[in-house]
Amino acid sequence: MKKFSLAALLASALFVSCQSTPEGYKIEGEVEGVQEGKIYLKSFRNKMFFDVDTAEIVNGKFTFQGKVEQPLLYGLATEDMSYPSQFFLDNQNIKLTLDTEDGEIEKIENSPLNQLFLDNQEDVTEEGYDIDKLVSENPASPVAAFFLYRYFTYQLPLEQLKATRAKLSPTLSSCPYVKDLDQIILTLESVQIGKPAPNFTLPDTAGVNVSLADFKGKYVLLDFWASWCPPCRKENPNVVAAYQKYKDKNFTILGVSLDKDKARWMKGIQDDQLTWTHVSDLKYWDSEVPALYAVRGIPANFLIDPNGIIIAKDLREDALQEKLEEILK
């Protein structure tokens, strides 16, 4: 990934908190390879981007103007781009160049937050990335808060997550990433092994409401998945094998889908031969049930005993078979 070419920056400018100046922003952009058309400014929330403004591309150039309450992650996308180019927007005059061929912002000026963002964006998803070091060195940066919230709430052990969160500056208290992170930590504490599994009710494929409590008295694998999720589809044969082996031993599965298209959800169930009960509100990541269990990535699962207590989490491949063999032998 290309690095931003930045105007002269003060080192201290990297430590911008979730406070913003009152003047507002102006984005002056150029689009390589596109002379005319529309371009969309998108805000990021809960793993999704939402259109907030539209501009015309004229002779390869466009302008956005407005004001943000605090610096947060945004995206830019032309009509031909399947996924927006990401950047942090704060109330500054920003000049940038968008390369639609590789979907990246090739150059950006007057945006100190983005140097830190782009310097880490490519590496943050790599195994062994030290998020604690990033937070320790940039405790007041919303970029560090974003990376911790977006990529590590699901990966880090709870105590390590809490320790890294504690290093974020109090100046970030109003930042939505920190607020969401704090809520996720509270939820994670409530769904640890040994805790009662939170009850919920969702419609099944026929529109009939089904509650987790309906399965009390059985071992239940609460399986979070979606038809659009390749790792989920790859894991499904293993889940099917577990179901077929143990379904007559007081064991069942309740599938919770993060789909948003019912036809695709139904086709995924049929294609993968998932013959257990399935529920979904078809709200994608806005569904309340994944949030209830602090699920930030799928596939994810919780093994619940007949008394409704969580006894294992995130069992995949051989680990699922081994745990079921242990408790159902």
Secondary structure as UniProt FT lines:
FT   HELIX           11..14
FT   TURN            22..23
FT   STRAND          25..32
FT   STRAND          36..45
FT   TURN            46..47
FT   STRAND          48..58
FT   TURN            59..60
FT   STRAND          61..66
FT   STRAND          72..78
FT   TURN            79..80
FT   STRAND          85..89
FT   STRAND          93..99
FT   TURN            100..103
FT   STRAND          104..109
FT   HELIX           112..121
FT   TURN            122..125
FT   TURN            127..128
FT   HELIX           131..137
FT   TURN            139..140
FT   HELIX           142..151
FT   TURN            153..155
FT   HELIX           158..165
FT   TURN            166..167
FT   HELIX           170..172
FT   TURN            173..174
FT   HELIX           176..190
FT   TURN            193..194
FT   STRAND          201..204
FT   TURN            205..206
FT   STRAND          209..211
FT   HELIX           212..215
FT   TURN            216..217
FT   STRAND          219..225
FT   TURN            227..228
FT   HELIX           230..246
FT   TURN            247..250
FT   STRAND          251..257
FT   HELIX           262..271
FT   TURN            272..273
FT   STRAND          277..279
FT   HELIX           284..286
FT   HELIX           288..292
FT   TURN            293..294
FT   STRAND          300..304
FT   TURN            306..307
FT   STRAND          309..313
FT   HELIX           318..328
//
